Amino acid sequence: MKALVTGGAGFIGSNLVALLLNEGHEVVVLDDLSSGYSENLEPGVEFVRCDVADCESVRAAAVGVDIVFHLAASVGNARAIEHPLRDSEVNVLGTLSVLEAARSEGIQRVVLSSSAGIFGELKTLPIAEDHPQDPDSPYGVSKLAAEKMCLVYNKLHGMDNVCLRYFNVYGRNQRFDAYGNVIPIFAERMLRGQEVVVFGDGLQTRDFVNVRDVVRANYLAGTSDAARGAFNLGSATRVTINDLASMMGELAGVEPVFRHTAPRSGDVRDSLAAIGAATEAFGFVPSVPLEHGLREYMSWLREDEVTLARWRDAE
Ligand SMILES: NC(=O)c1ccc[n+]([C@@H]2O[C@H](COP(=O)([O-])OP(=O)(O)OC[C@H]3O[C@@H](n4cnc5c(N)ncnc54)[C@H](O)[C@@H]3O)[C@@H](O)[C@H]2O)c1
């Protein structure tokens, strides 16, 4: 099979590309390198550098492709609150551009990377697919619109699009970024002996799912006949941010120094995925326990050349 992976130079996309190549498939990566890294590009992949909202370039990249894994996005609540127009341009128009390319090239399935951000504040626990969708940030709104667009193409054009709503993903190739996720930020600060900033009281909970499980889910969803529609994707376990920090401190061999600040706007209090629908439709079962995944992640980060070069520059 020939796969087009948008956002394939990013954190999750690069892990997916590695899996697809490993399974013997041909891969084209489309990415503008705005938050991805050329260092993440696997040898042997065809690379198209362009904006995913540029319909003509996306259509050209989709020629001869059997499936699209659409990961390119403006990612995260904080970035979206600061740049709401760009957020929607990339996440909504970019998704439409991918869907139109798929339609015109006769590609039957787009697997969209969606987000648990579409749900907003938790109303029931765990969060199943039918949880109310009431996003707390422009990012949640744009991801929800992207999902709805994929699902409407199923209805109108008989496509088999799949939307995977990731909870908090972590693992190899996830680097510190100003708008970033808590695990790379904590890991970096602990490994550099700096204090750890916790938003609010640290008792908020998150469902952290390892990137190896997420890319396996993409592969299963992309290749299973029964997969169609929207599915929640997490580890089905949750941990408080304080407990996460203690666990990471132990793995880093440090006693972390915490500083608590005000809660961050756009952040939800609790999060936990119900994953039964993904298990039933395409056999998804998470396989990487948090502690194991964190150990693996911290040893990768200690040797990551991009991160080490940035640390040297900051000194
Ligand atoms: N990391 C998480 O915890 C998480 C959680 C929920 C959903 N997601 C979704 O998973 C996907 C991948 O996220 P990630 O964590 O790997 O982030 P990432 O920033 O590492 O990857 C996004 C990639 O898209 C590329 N990109 C951004 N804008 C683009 C544009 N206009 N045109 C072409 N390429 C563009 C970036 O350069 C980057 O390589 C995203 O769709 C994101 O919304 C991630």
The ligand as a Gaussian input file, in Angstrom:
#p B3LYP/6-31G(d) Opt

LIG

0 1
 N        0.363000      15.029000      20.926000
 C       -0.843000      14.814000      21.466000
 O       -0.979000      14.540000      22.664000
 C       -2.087000      14.917000      20.601000
 C       -3.329000      14.776000      21.244000
 C       -4.481000      14.871000      20.482000
 C       -4.395000      15.037000      19.113000
 N       -3.180000      15.166000      18.524000
 C       -3.166000      15.353000      17.051000
 O       -2.180000      14.506000      16.483000
 C       -1.633000      15.124000      15.309000
 C       -0.115000      15.122000      15.395000
 O        0.273000      15.930000      16.507000
 P        1.750000      15.893000      17.128000
 O        1.605000      15.839000      18.593000
 O        2.571000      14.878000      16.419000
 O        2.239000      17.370000      16.787000
 P        3.439000      17.899000      15.887000
 O        3.384000      19.385000      15.975000
 O        4.704000      17.224000      16.258000
 O        3.007000      17.412000      14.443000
 C        2.250000      18.190000      13.559000
 C        2.965000      18.183000      12.215000
 O        2.180000      18.895000      11.271000
 C        3.012000      19.777000      10.557000
 N        2.198000      20.922000      10.144000
 C        1.645000      21.872000      10.948000
 N        0.974000      22.759000      10.190000
 C        1.088000      22.350000       8.911000
 C        0.626000      22.867000       7.672000
 N       -0.098000      23.990000       7.600000
 N        0.936000      22.202000       6.544000
 C        1.685000      21.064000       6.585000
 N        2.169000      20.535000       7.722000
 C        1.870000      21.176000       8.870000
 C        4.096000      20.190000      11.536000
 O        5.268000      20.686000      10.914000
 C        4.330000      18.878000      12.274000
 O        5.301000      18.093000      11.622000
 C       -2.271000      16.493000      15.223000
 O       -3.341000      16.442000      14.296000
 C       -2.805000      16.755000      16.619000
 O       -3.915000      17.623000      16.604000
 C       -2.024000      15.127000      19.228000

